[in-house]
Amino acid sequence: MNSDLSLEFLRVVEQAAIACAHTMGQGDRYKSDQVAVEAMRRVMDTVPIDGTIVIGEGERDEAPMLFIGEKVGSTHAKGAAGSRAVHVTEVDIAVDPLEGTNLCATGAANAIAVLAASERGGLLHAPDLYMEKLVVGPSSKDHVSFDAPVADNLKAIAGCLGRRVDDLVVIVLDRPRHEQLIADIRATGARIRLIGDGDLSAGIAAAVVGSGVHAVMGTGGAPEGVLTAAAMRCLNGEIFARLVVTKPEHETRCRAMGISDFKRVYRAKDLAPGRHIIFAATGVTDGSLMRGVRFFGDGIRTSSVIMQNDPHQIRFIDSIHVASTGNVKIRF
């Protein structure tokens, strides 16, 4: 993929974030998600790609826009002469127009608008099921094991970081299903940060030195797992994951997406195997890595991260979207 597409995808997540930020704190999670989806789709259709949504808002019957299999992007791009058609890149796209709908609705931290893109076949078509996950940073990714006891993994992470176990911070979704996991972590002396939503944001933080997050553990959505894997491919972190398949209908959904090994442990290169990956996210509410959308009289300010694995670069971008009025004042 042309690396210039990263700036195009930046526009997409910025506009989705701005749209749902207008609904922040209003208590209507469905409205927040709807406006984010509509804005993301509208801008996506201006990007010169032949795109296919492989992870989206749901199946066609459940989601009117950005459903799995939907085609997005312009059908062709004009050359400099205005008439010569140029090649349009075929791209698979995973989107979460608003990761953390409850966070946005309540004004809580770490809501983001996010997408990942790769060449065709570069992102796993994950069914909308739960997925067990372990996310760690670059220094410990080769020293943990998905099925090892919690205490062993935390000891390994601490050793890699030159810390004590009780210096570690582990993020876990605050859910009844994690009662035993939480007890196991606390038994080691490690600290826990329980979150209501947003395990994708947490996963990114675990791979960034200085974020204060050292691992993410627990069960969350499989689509978010693929987005996390795309970020890990760019950050040199790692996700270990396994689908939670407990019902015959779960098996049917997996087989429909070409998945037959229900016990397989996936890593980042399995979930996001593409050679060329772009990951883009914009903060909706203030978070550990990005500030939320800020409105002021003469415009809007956004905080974003754009990552690529080829060329390998990470960019934190602070944008001011200036209002089309005279005598504009730009604030620091």
C-alpha positions in Angstrom: 0.0 0.0 0.0 1.1 3.6 -0.6 2.2 5.0 2.7 0.5 8.3 1.7 -2.8 6.4 2.5 -1.9 6.9 6.2 -2.8 10.6 6.0 -6.0 9.7 4.2 -6.9 7.3 7.0 -6.0 10.0 9.5 -8.8 12.1 8.1 -11.2 9.2 8.5 -10.6 8.6 12.2 -10.3 12.4 13.0 -13.8 13.1 11.5 -15.3 10.0 13.2 -13.9 11.2 16.5 -15.1 14.8 16.1 -18.6 13.6 15.2 -19.0 11.4 18.3 -17.2 13.9 20.6 -20.2 16.2 20.0 -22.3 13.6 21.9 -19.8 13.0 24.7 -21.4 12.8 28.1 -25.0 12.9 26.8 -25.7 9.3 28.0 -26.8 8.0 24.5 -24.3 5.3 23.5 -26.3 4.4 20.4 -26.3 7.9 19.1 -22.6 8.3 19.8 -21.9 5.1 17.8 -24.3 6.1 15.0 -22.7 9.5 14.3 -19.2 8.0 14.4 -20.2 5.3 11.9 -21.8 7.8 9.5 -18.9 10.2 9.6 -16.3 7.4 9.1 -18.2 6.0 6.1 -18.7 9.4 4.6 -15.0 10.3 4.7 -13.9 6.7 3.8 -15.7 7.0 0.5 -13.4 9.9 -0.5 -10.3 7.8 0.0 -8.8 6.5 -3.3 -9.0 2.8 -2.5 -11.0 -0.2 -3.4 -11.7 -1.2 0.2 -13.6 -4.1 1.8 -14.7 -4.0 5.4 -13.5 -7.3 7.0 -14.3 -6.2 10.6 -17.0 -3.7 11.1 -20.2 -2.9 12.9 -21.8 -6.3 12.2 -23.4 -8.3 9.4 -25.4 -6.6 6.7 -28.8 -7.2 8.4 -27.6 -5.8 11.7 -25.6 -2.7 10.5 -26.8 -0.4 7.8 -23.2 1.0 7.3 -19.7 -0.4 7.7 -21.0 -3.9 7.8 -18.7 -6.9 7.2 -18.2 -7.2 3.4 -19.2 -3.6 2.6 -17.2 -1.9 -0.2 -15.8 1.5 0.7 -13.6 4.1 -1.0 -13.7 5.8 -4.3 -14.1 3.5 -7.3 -11.3 5.4 -9.2 -8.9 8.3 -8.7 -8.1 11.0 -11.3 -4.6 11.8 -12.4 -3.1 15.2 -12.5 -4.6 15.8 -15.9 -8.0 15.2 -14.5 -9.0 12.5 -16.9 -6.4 9.7 -16.7 -7.6 6.9 -14.3 -4.8 5.7 -11.9 -4.5 2.5 -10.0 -6.7 2.2 -6.9 -5.3 0.1 -4.1 -7.3 -3.0 -3.0 -7.4 -2.8 0.8 -9.0 -4.8 3.6 -10.1 -2.7 6.5 -11.0 -3.3 10.1 -12.9 -0.5 11.8 -14.3 0.5 15.2 -15.8 3.9 14.6 -16.1 4.4 18.4 -14.2 2.0 20.6 -15.8 2.6 24.0 -19.3 3.7 23.3 -20.1 3.7 27.0 -17.0 5.7 27.7 -18.1 8.4 25.3 -21.6 8.4 26.6 -20.5 8.9 30.1 -17.5 11.1 29.4 -15.0 8.5 30.7 -11.4 8.2 29.5 -10.0 6.3 26.6 -12.7 6.4 24.0 -11.2 6.4 20.5 -12.1 6.2 16.8 -9.9 3.5 15.1 -9.2 1.6 12.0 -6.6 -0.7 10.6 -5.9 -1.4 6.9 -3.8 -3.9 5.0 -3.5 -5.4 1.5 -6.1 -8.0 0.7 -5.9 -11.0 3.0 -3.8 -9.0 5.5 -6.3 -9.0 8.4 -8.1 -12.1 9.8 -11.8 -12.2 9.2 -12.6 -12.8 12.9 -16.1 -13.7 13.9 -17.9 -11.5 16.4 -17.2 -13.7 19.4 -15.2 -13.4 22.6 -11.5 -14.0 22.6 -9.1 -14.7 25.5 -6.2 -12.3 25.3 -2.8 -11.6 26.7 -1.1 -8.4 25.5 2.5 -7.5 26.4 5.2 -5.1 25.2 8.3 -5.8 23.1 10.7 -6.7 25.9 8.6 -9.6 27.3 6.8 -10.9 24.2 9.2 -13.9 23.9 9.2 -14.8 27.6 5.5 -15.4 28.3 3.2 -18.3 27.4 -0.5 -18.0 26.8 -1.4 -21.1 28.9 1.1 -20.5 31.7 -0.2 -19.6 35.2 -0.8 -15.9 35.7 2.0 -15.8 38.4 4.6 -17.3 36.0 3.8 -14.8 33.3 3.9 -11.8 35.6 7.2 -13.0 37.0 8.6 -13.3 33.5 7.3 -9.8 32.6 8.8 -8.3 35.7 12.1 -10.0 35.0 12.2 -8.6 31.5 11.5 -5.1 32.7 13.9 -5.2 35.6 11.1 -4.7 38.1 9.4 -6.5 40.9 6.0 -8.1 40.3 4.3 -5.7 42.7 5.6 -2.8 40.5 3.5 -4.1 37.5 0.2 -2.7 36.4 -2.2 -5.1 34.6 -5.4 -3.9 32.9 -8.4 -6.2 33.1 -12.0 -5.5 31.9 -14.3 -5.2 34.9 -16.5 -8.2 34.2 -17.9 -11.1 36.4 -16.2 -13.6 34.1 -12.8 -12.2 35.3 -13.3 -12.9 39.0 -10.8 -15.7 39.2 -8.3 -13.9 36.9 -8.4 -10.8 39.2 -7.9 -13.0 42.3 -4.9 -14.7 40.6 -3.3 -11.4 39.7 -3.8 -9.9 43.2 -2.3 -13.0 44.7 1.0 -12.2 43.0 1.0 -8.7 44.5 0.7 -7.0 41.1 -1.6 -4.0 40.7 -4.7 -4.1 38.6 -6.5 -1.3 36.7 -10.0 -2.3 36.1 -11.7 -0.7 33.1 -15.3 -0.7 32.0 -14.6 -0.7 28.3 -11.7 -0.1 25.9 -9.4 -3.1 25.9 -8.0 -2.0 22.5 -6.7 1.3 24.0 -5.3 -0.7 26.9 -3.5 -3.1 24.6 -1.8 -0.2 22.7 -0.7 1.3 26.0 0.9 -2.1 27.1 3.3 -1.9 24.1 4.3 1.7 24.7 7.2 2.3 27.2 6.3 4.9 29.8 2.5 4.4 29.6 2.4 2.8 33.0 0.7 -0.3 31.7 2.7 -3.6 31.5 0.1 -6.2 30.4 -3.5 -6.7 29.4 -5.2 -9.9 30.4 -8.7 -11.3 30.1 -11.5 -12.0 27.6 -12.8 -9.4 25.2 -14.1 -9.0 21.7 -12.4 -10.9 18.8 -12.7 -7.9 16.4 -10.9 -5.7 18.9 -8.3 -8.4 19.1 -7.5 -8.1 15.3 -7.2 -4.3 15.7 -4.9 -4.8 18.6 -2.8 -7.2 16.6 -2.4 -4.6 13.8 -1.2 -2.1 16.4 1.2 -4.7 17.8 2.7 -5.4 14.4 3.7 -1.7 14.3 4.7 -1.4 17.9 6.7 -4.6 18.2 4.5 -5.8 21.0 2.5 -9.0 21.0 -1.0 -10.3 21.5 -1.7 -14.0 22.3 -5.3 -14.9 21.7 -7.8 -17.8 21.4 -11.4 -17.7 20.3 -14.0 -18.6 22.9 -16.1 -21.2 21.1 -18.7 -22.7 23.5 -21.8 -23.3 21.4 -22.6 -25.0 18.0 -23.6 -21.6 16.5 -20.1 -20.3 17.5 -18.6 -23.1 15.5 -20.8 -22.4 12.5 -19.8 -18.7 12.5 -16.1 -19.7 12.7 -16.4 -22.1 9.8 -18.2 -19.5 7.7 -15.1 -17.4 8.0 -12.7 -20.2 7.3 -11.7 -21.0 10.9 -11.8 -24.7 11.8 -9.2 -25.0 14.6 -11.1 -23.6 17.6 -8.3 -24.2 20.1 -5.6 -22.3 18.1 -3.6 -19.7 19.9 -3.1 -16.7 17.6 -0.3 -14.2 17.7 -0.2 -10.8 16.1 1.2 -12.1 12.8 -1.7 -14.6 12.6 -4.4 -12.0 13.3 -2.8 -9.3 11.2 -0.4 -11.1 8.7 -0.3 -8.3 6.2 3.1 -7.1 4.8 1.8 -3.5 4.8 -0.3 -2.4 7.7 -1.6 1.0 8.6 -3.2 1.7 12.0 -4.9 5.0 12.8 -6.7 6.2 15.9 -7.9 9.5 17.2 -8.8 10.2 20.8 -12.5 11.0 21.5 -12.1 11.4 25.3 -8.8 12.0 27.2 -6.7 8.9 27.5 -3.3 7.6 28.5 -1.8 8.1 25.0 -4.0 10.7 23.3 -6.1 13.6 24.4 -9.7 13.8 23.5 -11.3 16.1 21.0 -11.3 19.8 22.2 -13.6 22.4 20.8 -12.8 26.1 20.9 -14.3 29.2 19.2 -12.1 29.1 16.1 -11.9 25.4 15.5 -11.3 21.9 16.8 -8.2 20.2 18.1 -7.6 16.4 17.8 -4.9 14.1 19.0 -4.1 11.0 16.9 -1.6 8.2 16.4 -0.7 6.8 12.9 1.4 3.7 12.7 2.9 1.7 9.8 5.0 -1.4 9.7 6.4 -0.7 6.2 8.0 1.8 6.3 8.1 1.3 10.0 7.1 4.5 11.7 4.9 5.8 14.5 3.6 9.3 14.4 1.7 11.1 17.2 -0.2 13.9 15.4 -1.8 17.0 17.0 -4.2 18.7 14.5 -6.0 21.9 14.6 -9.1 22.0 12.3 -9.5 25.7 11.7 -13.0 27.2 11.3 -13.6 29.0 8.0 -14.0 32.4 9.6 -11.8 35.5 9.6 -9.4 36.6 12.3 -8.9 33.0 13.6 -6.9 32.7 16.8 -4.8 29.5 17.2 -4.4 28.3 20.8 -1.5 26.2 22.1 
